[in-house]
Amino acid sequence: TTAKAFAKDVFINQERKLGARRRSDTVLVSTINDADQGSADVAFRTPLAPYEKSKFLGSGGSMVARLKLKGIDGRAPPGVEPAA
């Protein structure tokens, strides 16, 4: 779908535009809120690389907090073993 492709493109563009991190974080959050949840979640199916985690933590914590509220912070829920 268009929403799925757009969410994926925004996620890829965010990795490329490290200098525009704040602006791309805002776009990514609005995409998740406005798009169909089933297709928007595809951008978060893969675990974040260590530099991605530190980038999010360095952005004031707001992005991390929003992801945790949605339950898509990359960690397995309590009682669930992470995939090998």
C-alpha positions in Angstrom: 0.0 0.0 0.0 1.0 3.6 -0.3 1.1 4.0 3.5 3.4 1.1 3.9 5.8 2.3 1.2 5.7 5.9 2.6 6.5 4.6 6.1 9.4 2.6 4.8 10.7 5.5 2.8 10.6 7.9 5.8 12.4 5.3 7.9 15.2 4.9 5.3 15.4 8.7 4.8 15.8 9.2 8.5 18.9 7.0 8.5 20.4 9.0 5.7 19.7 12.5 7.0 21.3 12.3 10.4 21.8 16.1 10.3 18.1 16.6 10.0 17.3 14.2 12.8 14.7 16.3 14.6 12.7 17.0 11.5 12.7 13.4 10.3 11.7 12.1 13.7 8.7 14.4 13.6 7.7 13.2 10.1 8.1 9.5 11.2 5.9 10.0 14.3 3.1 11.8 12.2 3.3 8.9 9.7 2.6 6.3 12.4 -0.2 8.4 13.8 -1.9 9.1 10.5 -1.3 5.8 8.6 -3.1 2.5 9.1 -1.4 0.9 12.1 -0.9 -2.5 10.4 1.1 -1.0 7.6 3.0 1.7 9.5 4.4 -0.9 12.0 6.4 -2.5 9.2 9.1 0.1 9.7 9.8 -1.2 13.3 9.8 -5.0 12.7 13.6 -5.2 12.6 15.6 -4.5 15.8 17.4 -1.2 15.9 21.1 -1.1 15.5 23.1 0.2 18.5 23.7 3.5 16.8 20.0 3.9 16.1 19.2 3.3 19.8 21.7 5.9 20.9 20.4 8.4 18.3 16.9 8.1 19.6 18.1 8.4 23.2 20.0 11.5 22.2 17.0 13.2 20.8 15.6 14.3 24.1 13.8 11.0 24.8 10.5 12.1 23.2 10.8 9.6 20.3 11.7 6.8 22.7 8.7 7.7 24.9 6.3 7.7 22.0 7.6 4.4 20.7 7.2 2.8 24.2 3.7 4.1 24.5 2.9 2.4 21.2 4.6 -0.8 22.3 7.1 -0.7 19.4 10.3 0.1 21.1 12.1 -2.9 19.7 12.1 -5.0 22.9 10.2 -8.2 23.4 7.1 -7.9 25.7 7.6 -9.3 29.3 7.6 -13.2 29.2 8.5 -13.4 25.5 11.9 -14.7 24.4 13.6 -12.5 21.8 14.3 -14.2 18.4 17.8 -15.5 18.0 
